[in-house]
Amino acid sequence: MRGEERSSSALFMLAVHESWADERDWLWLAELVRSPQERRYCLEQALSLNPHSEAALRAVARMRKPTKP
């Protein structure tokens, strides 16, 4: 991961911790994390705040699609 990406991740982690009730922060963080488990956790947090979040629902659906070999 490049330095800029690490800085962005750190800033978003800070934002999420300071405003944990903001769905948008969780969605942004889901785009920055590296592992599928971290991504799913972020999306679940976004959905817990807004169960009708179209962006989070689409992202979860994309994660469920099988990847091509």
C-alpha positions as CSV (number, residue, x, y, z in Angstrom):
1,M,0.0,0.0,0.0
2,R,1.4,3.4,-0.9
3,G,1.9,6.1,1.7
4,E,-1.0,8.2,0.5
5,E,-3.4,5.2,0.7
6,R,-2.2,4.5,4.3
7,S,-2.8,8.1,5.2
8,S,-6.2,8.0,3.7
9,S,-7.0,4.8,5.6
10,A,-5.8,6.2,8.8
11,L,-7.9,9.4,8.4
12,F,-11.1,7.4,7.6
13,M,-10.5,5.1,10.5
14,L,-10.3,8.2,12.7
15,A,-13.4,9.6,11.1
16,V,-15.3,6.4,11.7
17,H,-14.2,6.3,15.4
18,E,-15.3,9.9,15.9
19,S,-18.6,9.7,14.0
20,W,-19.4,6.0,14.2
21,A,-23.0,6.7,13.3
22,D,-22.2,8.0,9.8
23,E,-23.1,5.4,7.1
24,R,-20.9,7.3,4.5
25,D,-17.8,6.8,6.6
26,W,-18.3,3.1,6.8
27,L,-18.9,2.9,3.0
28,W,-15.7,4.9,2.3
29,L,-13.8,2.7,4.7
30,A,-15.2,-0.4,3.0
31,E,-13.5,0.8,-0.2
32,L,-10.1,1.2,1.5
33,V,-9.7,-1.9,3.6
34,R,-7.7,-4.8,2.1
35,S,-9.5,-8.0,3.2
36,P,-12.9,-9.2,2.3
37,Q,-13.7,-9.7,6.0
38,E,-12.9,-6.1,6.8
39,R,-14.9,-5.0,3.8
40,R,-17.9,-7.1,4.9
41,Y,-17.6,-5.7,8.5
42,C,-17.7,-2.1,7.2
43,L,-20.7,-2.8,5.0
44,E,-22.5,-4.5,7.8
45,Q,-21.9,-1.4,10.0
46,A,-23.3,0.8,7.2
47,L,-26.3,-1.4,6.9
48,S,-26.9,-1.4,10.6
49,L,-27.2,2.4,10.4
50,N,-29.3,2.3,7.3
51,P,-30.8,-1.1,6.3
52,H,-32.0,0.4,3.0
53,S,-28.6,1.8,1.9
54,E,-28.5,1.1,-1.8
55,A,-24.7,1.5,-2.0
56,A,-24.1,-1.0,0.9
57,L,-26.7,-3.5,-0.5
58,R,-25.1,-3.3,-4.0
59,A,-21.6,-3.8,-2.5
60,V,-22.7,-6.8,-0.5
61,A,-24.4,-8.3,-3.6
62,R,-21.1,-7.8,-5.5
63,M,-19.2,-9.7,-2.8
64,R,-21.6,-12.6,-3.1
65,K,-21.0,-13.0,-6.8
66,P,-18.6,-15.9,-7.6
67,T,-15.3,-14.8,-9.2
68,K,-14.3,-16.2,-12.5
69,P,-11.4,-18.7,-12.4
